């Protein structure tokens, strides 16, 4: 019933071959489980990092678009020179404390297609949105 073959000087029968194959399959299954766990954990970490970055960006932009001081009634005189670009206007507004972040203001006005600013003297407050 048993076929005995010699493999590297060691006799091998069918049962030991079956056992050897079974052990190899079990080892591969365990390796596969380990790989799946590593891939799963790595995927969750990446998704968590992306979520944190997106939420942080959202709250930063939301904060930058809110009034500098919602309760302020102090008037601020701002002069916008003739021919000022959006970058210049946003810098002037930030320097005078009317907006929190010139870069966010610039991107937001471009996003809302609000590019028709006019030169002149303006009276603004930190509570304006």
C-alpha positions in Angstrom: 0.0 0.0 0.0 2.7 2.5 0.8 5.0 3.6 -1.9 8.4 4.3 -0.5 10.5 6.7 -2.5 13.7 8.2 -1.4 14.0 11.9 -1.2 17.3 13.4 -0.2 18.2 10.1 1.4 14.9 10.0 3.5 12.2 7.5 2.7 8.9 9.2 2.0 5.5 7.6 1.8 2.1 8.9 0.6 0.9 9.8 4.1 3.9 11.9 4.9 3.6 13.6 1.6 0.0 14.4 2.3 0.9 15.6 5.8 3.7 17.8 4.3 1.3 19.3 1.7 -1.3 19.9 4.4 1.3 21.7 6.5 2.3 23.9 3.6 -1.3 24.8 2.9 -1.8 25.7 6.5 1.3 27.8 6.6 0.2 29.6 3.4 -3.3 30.2 4.9 -1.7 31.7 8.1 0.6 33.9 5.9 -2.4 35.0 4.0 -4.2 36.0 7.2 -1.2 37.9 8.3 -1.0 39.8 5.0 -4.7 40.6 5.1 -4.4 41.9 8.6 -1.5 44.1 7.6 -3.3 45.4 4.5 -6.5 46.0 6.5 -4.7 47.9 9.3 -2.7 50.0 6.8 -5.9 50.8 4.9 -7.6 52.0 8.0 -4.7 54.1 9.0 -4.6 55.7 5.6 -8.3 56.4 5.6 -8.1 57.9 9.1 -5.2 60.2 8.1 -7.1 61.3 5.0 -10.2 62.0 7.2 -8.2 64.0 9.7 -6.6 66.1 6.9 -10.0 66.8 5.2 -11.7 67.7 8.5 -8.8 69.9 9.6 -8.9 71.7 6.3 -12.6 72.1 6.5 -12.5 73.6 10.0 -9.6 75.8 9.1 -11.3 77.3 6.0 -14.6 77.6 8.0 -12.7 79.5 10.7 -11.0 81.8 8.2 -14.3 82.8 6.6 -15.9 83.8 9.9 -15.6 87.4 11.2 -12.4 88.3 12.9 -14.3 89.6 15.9 -18.1 89.1 15.7 -18.8 91.6 18.5 -16.5 94.4 17.2 -18.1 97.7 16.3 -14.7 99.5 15.8 -14.6 101.0 12.3 -11.5 100.4 10.2 -10.7 102.7 7.3 -9.2 100.8 4.4 -8.0 102.3 1.1 -7.9 100.1 -2.0 -5.7 101.6 -4.6 -6.6 101.9 -8.3 -5.5 98.8 -10.2 -5.1 96.6 -7.2 -5.2 92.9 -7.8 -7.1 90.4 -5.7 -3.9 89.4 -4.0 -3.1 93.0 -3.1 -6.7 93.6 -1.8 -6.6 90.5 0.3 -3.2 91.4 1.7 -4.5 94.9 2.6 -7.6 93.5 4.3 -5.5 91.1 6.3 -3.0 93.8 7.3 -5.8 95.9 8.6 -7.4 93.1 10.5 -10.6 92.8 8.5 -10.0 89.2 7.4 -8.1 86.3 9.1 -6.3 84.8 6.1 -5.6 86.5 2.8 -5.0 83.3 0.9 -8.3 81.8 2.0 -10.1 85.0 1.1 -8.4 85.0 -2.3 -9.4 81.4 -3.1 -12.9 81.9 -1.7 -13.6 85.0 -3.9 -12.3 83.2 -6.9 -14.5 80.2 -6.1 -17.6 82.4 -5.7 -16.6 84.4 -8.8 -16.5 87.6 -6.9 -13.7 89.5 -8.7 -15.3 92.9 -9.3 -13.6 94.9 -6.6 -13.4 98.7 -6.9 -10.8 101.1 -5.8 -11.7 103.5 -3.1 -11.9 104.2 0.6 -14.0 101.9 2.7 -15.1 101.8 6.3 -15.2 98.2 7.5 -15.5 96.4 10.9 -14.0 93.1 12.1 -17.6 91.8 12.5 -18.3 91.9 8.8 -18.5 88.6 6.9 
